[in-house]
Amino acid sequence: MVARSWAEAVVHSRARISTLGDLLIATAPEPSRGGLPPAVTRRVCDYIEEHLDEKIRLDGLAVLAGLSADHFARAFNQSVGVPPHKYLLARRLEQVEHMLRETHAPLSEIALATGFSDQSHLARHFRRWAGMSPRQVRWAGENSVRTK
């Protein structure tokens, strides 16, 4: 091995470093660091969709995934991007919005059909989520139908 001074080392390495900028480097996908397997995520999300009107507990979803409740909550959040409770609440509220626009069912029936304990519970969460009351959404939907 030949000993070089610092200046010689810089000059020697300069030509190679300048060619690195011209190389095409394929970007590798981000490595998966945890989360649920896609099949388990699908199974849990499908279960939530089919049971929106029921009380769904975190430990029940964890059993479905074959994990402890804490591990499941972290893995679900990593896979879906939101915690399980927030996902469940969003799916219920989306279903409420659909029912408000498509049916004339009373709000109390919609609340029970989508897993809320009562009309007040539904209205409080819906107002926070949508920025307006369920009545306003229903009224806007009826007006849009009338103008068509």
trRosetta pair geometry for C-beta under 8 A, 3 or more apart (Angstrom, degrees):
i j d omega theta_ij theta_ji phi_ij phi_ji
4 8 4.0 -125 -174 92 108 124
4 9 4.9 139 103 -58 124 80
4 12 6.7 -29 -170 -6 170 145
5 8 4.8 95 52 9 75 103
5 9 7.1 -137 95 -7 39 88
6 9 5.6 -55 -148 35 32 113
6 10 6.5 33 154 -20 65 103
7 10 5.9 -52 -150 33 31 111
7 11 6.5 27 154 -14 64 107
8 11 5.8 -57 -147 40 33 109
8 12 5.9 33 155 -22 67 111
9 12 5.6 -55 -141 38 28 113
9 13 6.2 14 163 -8 64 112
10 13 6.3 -65 -143 44 25 99
10 14 6.3 44 156 -47 62 101
11 14 5.8 -40 -149 5 29 121
12 15 7.8 -64 176 20 31 98
13 16 5.8 -65 -161 45 55 107
13 17 5.8 51 149 -24 85 110
14 17 5.9 -61 -144 37 29 109
14 18 6.4 27 162 -21 65 108
15 18 6.1 -58 -151 33 27 110
15 19 7.0 22 155 -16 61 106
16 19 6.0 -60 -154 33 35 108
16 20 7.1 47 150 -35 64 97
17 20 5.8 -42 -160 11 39 118
18 21 6.7 -44 -172 16 42 110
19 22 5.8 -56 -165 33 54 111
19 23 7.2 66 143 -37 73 95
20 23 5.8 -42 -159 10 44 117
28 31 8.0 10 132 -50 114 78
32 35 6.5 -95 -170 38 100 116
33 78 7.7 -112 89 -168 76 140
34 74 7.5 -41 159 131 140 102
34 75 6.1 -125 163 -112 95 79
34 78 5.3 9 104 113 104 170
35 41 7.8 -4 163 -65 98 126
35 75 5.3 124 -147 -163 25 73
35 78 4.0 -127 -84 106 85 109
35 79 3.9 128 -166 -67 107 82
36 40 4.5 -120 177 88 111 115
36 41 4.5 141 93 -60 123 85
36 44 7.2 -35 173 7 171 137
36 65 6.3 -75 -124 -145 126 130
36 72 7.9 37 -77 -144 116 65
36 75 4.7 101 -51 147 76 112
36 76 6.1 29 -22 -85 127 53
36 78 7.8 147 -3 71 68 93
36 79 4.4 -43 33 -42 88 158
37 40 4.7 85 59 10 83 105
37 41 7.0 -151 91 -8 40 88
38 41 5.5 -55 -144 37 33 113
38 42 6.2 34 157 -19 67 105
39 42 5.8 -53 -150 36 30 113
39 43 6.3 32 152 -21 64 107
40 43 5.5 -52 -145 36 33 113
40 44 6.3 31 156 -17 66 105
40 65 5.1 77 -176 -134 121 86
40 66 7.6 -94 -123 27 131 100
41 44 6.0 -57 -147 38 28 108
41 45 6.2 23 157 -14 65 111
41 76 7.5 147 -115 -124 83 68
41 79 4.9 -142 -96 152 131 144
41 80 6.6 168 -151 -61 115 91
42 45 5.9 -60 -143 42 28 107
42 46 6.0 29 158 -20 66 109
43 46 5.9 -55 -145 37 26 111
43 47 6.4 30 153 -22 61 106
43 64 6.6 -166 128 159 109 108
43 65 7.6 154 82 -90 115 67
44 47 5.6 -53 -150 33 30 114
44 48 6.5 32 151 -20 64 103
44 61 5.6 66 -145 -161 109 100
44 64 5.8 134 -98 105 79 128
44 65 5.8 0 -68 -65 124 104
44 76 6.9 -105 120 -111 162 115
45 48 5.6 -50 -149 34 34 113
45 49 6.5 37 151 -21 64 104
45 80 7.5 150 -76 -99 116 129
45 87 7.8 -85 -110 162 87 135
46 49 5.6 -52 -149 35 33 114
46 50 6.3 25 156 -14 66 109
47 50 6.0 -62 -147 41 29 106
47 51 6.1 -11 166 13 66 118
47 56 7.9 133 130 -131 98 129
47 61 7.2 165 90 -114 137 80
47 64 5.9 -54 -22 -153 170 163
48 51 6.5 -81 -138 55 22 87
48 52 6.8 58 161 -75 63 72
48 56 6.4 60 -118 -142 74 171
48 61 7.6 21 -66 -104 97 122
48 87 7.1 -21 -166 123 171 106
48 88 5.8 -127 -149 -104 125 82
48 91 6.0 94 140 56 117 166
49 52 6.6 -14 -156 -40 26 103
49 91 6.8 -111 -90 -172 64 141
51 54 4.5 -47 -178 38 94 117
51 56 5.8 119 111 -76 117 112
52 88 7.9 169 -122 -162 72 80
52 91 6.3 -129 -106 123 116 107
52 92 5.5 161 -163 -96 106 77
52 95 5.7 85 162 -4 163 166
52 114 5.6 -36 143 -149 112 59
52 115 5.3 -120 159 -18 58 124
53 112 7.3 37 -154 145 98 56
53 113 5.4 -52 -109 -173 116 40
53 114 6.2 -57 -93 -93 66 13
53 115 5.2 -157 -135 -56 21 77
54 115 6.3 -26 47 -104 21 104
55 115 6.9 150 -79 -152 41 98
56 60 6.4 -126 -164 70 62 130
56 61 6.7 55 169 -49 103 106
56 88 6.0 -156 72 -132 132 144
56 115 7.3 -17 0 -144 95 147
57 60 4.5 95 63 2 85 105
57 61 7.3 -157 95 -3 47 83
58 61 5.8 -57 -152 38 35 108
58 62 6.2 37 150 -23 68 107
58 69 5.2 74 128 -152 107 107
58 72 7.2 156 177 88 86 124
58 73 6.3 3 -160 -73 127 106
58 84 5.9 127 -115 81 88 145
58 85 7.3 -39 -72 -56 107 92
59 62 5.3 -49 -144 35 36 117
59 63 6.5 42 154 -23 65 99
59 69 4.9 -43 -92 -82 70 120
60 63 5.8 -48 -150 31 32 111
60 64 6.6 36 149 -21 61 104
61 64 5.4 -51 -153 33 36 118
61 65 6.5 24 152 -9 67 106
61 72 6.3 156 110 156 91 144
61 76 7.5 21 139 -70 132 151
61 84 6.0 163 82 -153 164 149
62 65 5.8 -62 -149 45 33 103
62 67 5.2 -99 -162 79 83 75
62 68 6.2 -26 -178 146 137 18
62 69 4.5 -104 -38 -91 161 51
62 71 7.5 103 -143 63 113 80
62 72 3.7 -148 -110 -2 85 156
62 73 7.7 -34 -79 -34 111 72
63 66 7.3 38 -173 -75 33 33
65 72 5.1 134 60 -120 141 113
65 75 7.5 169 161 83 153 134
65 76 7.7 -121 -59 -64 163 101
67 71 4.4 -123 174 93 115 112
67 72 4.2 151 85 -63 120 86
67 75 6.6 -87 -157 23 179 143
68 71 4.5 83 55 14 87 106
68 72 6.6 -155 85 -9 39 89
69 72 5.8 -58 -145 38 26 112
69 73 6.3 28 157 -22 63 106
70 73 5.8 -53 -148 32 29 111
70 74 6.6 23 157 -12 63 106
71 74 6.1 -59 -152 40 30 107
71 75 6.1 23 155 -14 67 113
72 75 5.8 -61 -141 43 28 107
72 76 5.9 30 161 -21 68 109
72 84 7.4 19 132 -44 97 142
73 76 6.0 -52 -141 36 25 110
73 77 6.4 27 157 -19 60 108
73 83 6.3 8 -168 -149 92 92
73 84 5.9 -94 -119 2 71 113
74 77 5.8 -58 -150 36 28 112
74 78 6.4 25 154 -17 64 108
75 78 5.7 -56 -148 38 32 111
75 79 6.2 25 156 -15 67 111
76 79 5.8 -61 -143 41 29 106
76 80 5.7 -8 172 12 69 116
76 83 7.1 71 96 -154 108 40
76 84 4.9 31 109 -63 157 93
76 87 7.4 -109 158 5 117 147
77 80 6.8 -66 -122 53 19 86
77 81 7.3 -30 -175 148 51 3
77 82 6.6 -90 -129 121 69 15
77 83 5.0 -7 -88 -88 107 55
77 84 7.5 -81 -56 -26 75 66
80 87 5.7 6 133 -88 152 142
82 86 4.3 -110 167 92 116 121
82 87 5.0 149 88 -59 112 83
82 90 7.2 48 99 -3 165 140
83 86 4.8 86 59 12 81 105
83 87 7.0 -147 94 -8 39 90
84 87 5.6 -58 -147 37 31 113
84 88 6.2 31 157 -19 67 107
85 88 5.7 -53 -146 37 31 111
85 89 6.2 31 155 -18 65 107
86 89 5.7 -52 -144 38 31 111
86 90 6.3 32 155 -19 64 106
87 90 5.9 -57 -148 36 28 110
87 91 6.4 26 155 -17 64 107
88 91 5.9 -56 -148 37 29 109
88 92 6.4 29 154 -18 64 107
89 92 5.7 -56 -148 37 31 112
89 93 6.2 27 156 -17 66 109
89 125 6.4 -123 -165 -167 112 137
89 129 7.7 -163 144 -78 102 135
90 93 5.8 -57 -144 40 30 109
90 94 6.3 33 156 -21 65 105
90 129 7.3 165 -111 -138 64 133
91 94 5.8 -52 -147 35 31 112
91 95 6.5 32 152 -18 62 105
92 95 5.6 -57 -153 37 32 112
92 96 6.4 37 148 -23 66 103
92 114 4.8 120 -162 165 89 105
92 115 5.4 -94 -116 53 132 115
92 116 7.0 134 165 -48 137 89
93 96 5.3 -44 -146 31 37 116
93 97 6.5 41 153 -21 65 100
93 125 6.4 -127 -83 131 116 107
93 126 5.9 165 -136 -103 101 70
93 129 4.7 -27 -168 102 162 170
93 130 7.2 -166 175 -40 120 98
94 97 5.7 -49 -150 33 33 112
94 98 6.5 36 150 -19 63 104
95 98 5.6 -52 -150 36 34 114
95 99 6.3 31 153 -16 66 107
95 114 5.0 167 95 -120 120 117
96 99 5.8 -59 -148 40 30 108
96 100 6.2 34 153 -24 66 105
96 110 5.8 96 -135 158 79 117
96 111 7.8 33 -113 -88 118 49
96 114 5.2 -68 -67 -15 85 175
96 116 8.0 35 -79 -17 131 131
96 122 6.4 165 -119 -164 148 113
96 126 6.0 -104 112 -96 150 122
96 134 6.8 -76 159 -113 117 118
97 100 5.7 -51 -147 32 31 114
97 101 6.5 20 158 -11 63 109
97 126 7.8 158 -64 -142 81 109
97 130 6.8 148 -88 -86 119 136
97 137 6.2 -96 -132 178 78 154
98 101 6.1 -66 -152 41 28 104
98 102 5.8 -6 164 5 68 121
99 102 6.2 -70 -127 52 26 93
99 103 5.1 -26 -169 28 71 117
99 105 6.4 -41 172 45 110 122
99 110 4.9 161 112 -129 140 113
99 113 7.1 139 -109 86 164 133
99 114 7.2 -136 6 -51 146 124
100 103 7.5 -46 -87 52 10 76
100 110 6.9 50 -66 -134 73 165
100 134 5.7 -146 -101 -166 141 88
100 137 4.9 46 125 106 150 115
100 138 4.6 -109 -176 -74 98 84
100 141 6.5 152 127 3 84 149
101 137 7.0 -75 -60 153 84 98
101 138 7.3 -148 -76 -110 42 53
101 141 4.1 -161 -125 -120 74 150
103 110 7.6 165 74 -84 126 108
105 109 4.6 -104 172 83 110 127
105 110 5.4 134 100 -55 115 87
105 113 7.5 10 136 3 159 147
106 109 4.9 92 62 7 81 101
106 110 7.1 -148 99 -4 42 87
107 110 5.4 -53 -145 38 38 113
107 111 6.2 46 153 -27 67 101
107 119 5.0 80 117 -136 103 110
107 122 6.8 -175 173 88 96 139
107 123 7.2 37 170 -64 140 100
107 134 5.6 117 -121 105 123 147
107 135 7.6 -49 -62 -65 141 77
108 111 5.6 -48 -150 29 31 116
108 112 6.8 23 155 -11 62 104
108 118 7.1 -21 -135 -164 83 66
108 119 4.6 -53 -90 -59 68 116
109 112 6.0 -57 -149 40 34 105
109 113 6.0 31 154 -18 67 112
110 113 5.6 -60 -141 41 30 111
110 114 6.1 8 164 -3 66 115
110 122 7.0 126 102 -168 93 164
110 134 7.7 167 84 -165 147 148
111 114 6.5 -76 -148 46 21 95
111 116 4.2 -78 -166 73 82 117
111 117 7.6 -40 159 70 114 29
111 118 5.9 26 139 167 150 19
111 119 4.9 -137 -24 -86 153 47
111 121 6.7 112 -159 65 124 92
111 122 3.9 -120 -109 -28 100 142
112 116 7.1 -84 -68 64 29 71
112 118 7.9 14 -64 -104 81 38
114 122 7.2 92 68 -114 120 120
116 119 7.8 99 110 -86 128 19
116 121 4.6 175 -179 98 104 111
116 122 4.0 123 101 -67 173 88
116 125 7.2 -151 -110 29 126 134
117 121 4.7 80 48 -3 88 162
118 121 5.1 102 53 7 66 104
118 122 7.2 -128 103 -2 37 92
119 122 5.7 -58 -151 39 33 113
119 123 6.1 31 155 -20 69 108
120 123 5.7 -53 -142 37 30 110
120 124 6.3 33 158 -22 64 106
121 124 6.1 -55 -149 32 25 111
121 125 6.7 14 158 -6 61 109
122 125 6.3 -68 -152 43 27 102
122 126 5.8 23 158 -19 68 115
122 134 6.9 18 131 -44 106 146
123 126 5.7 -57 -137 40 27 111
123 127 6.1 30 162 -23 64 107
123 133 6.3 4 -156 -148 98 88
123 134 5.8 -97 -108 3 76 112
124 127 6.2 -56 -149 32 23 108
124 128 6.7 18 154 -13 59 109
125 128 5.8 -59 -151 39 33 110
125 129 6.0 25 155 -16 69 113
126 129 5.7 -61 -142 43 30 108
126 130 5.6 -8 173 12 71 116
126 133 7.1 71 102 -154 112 38
126 134 5.1 33 112 -59 160 92
126 137 7.8 -96 168 -2 125 140
127 130 6.8 -63 -120 53 20 85
127 131 7.3 46 -176 -129 51 5
127 132 6.8 -106 -128 108 66 12
127 133 5.5 -4 -90 -90 101 57
127 134 7.9 -78 -56 -23 74 69
130 137 6.4 -21 154 -66 160 129
132 136 4.1 -95 165 79 118 140
132 137 6.1 140 97 -49 115 81
133 136 4.8 102 57 2 77 100
133 137 7.3 -140 98 -3 46 84
134 137 5.6 -54 -152 35 38 112
134 138 6.3 35 152 -17 69 105
135 138 5.8 -55 -148 39 32 109
135 139 6.1 32 154 -20 66 109
136 139 5.6 -54 -142 39 30 113
136 140 6.2 32 156 -20 65 105
137 140 5.8 -53 -147 36 29 110
137 141 6.4 29 153 -19 62 107
138 141 5.7 -57 -151 36 31 113
138 142 6.4 29 154 -18 66 104
139 142 5.8 -53 -147 35 32 109
139 143 6.4 30 155 -17 64 106
140 143 5.8 -56 -149 38 31 110
140 144 6.4 30 154 -20 65 106
141 144 5.8 -54 -147 34 31 109
141 145 6.6 31 154 -20 63 105
142 145 5.7 -55 -151 34 34 112
142 146 6.4 34 152 -21 66 107
143 146 5.6 -54 -146 35 35 112
143 147 6.4 27 159 -17 67 108
144 147 6.1 -56 -145 37 31 107
144 148 6.9 41 155 -34 61 103
145 148 6.1 -52 -159 16 32 115
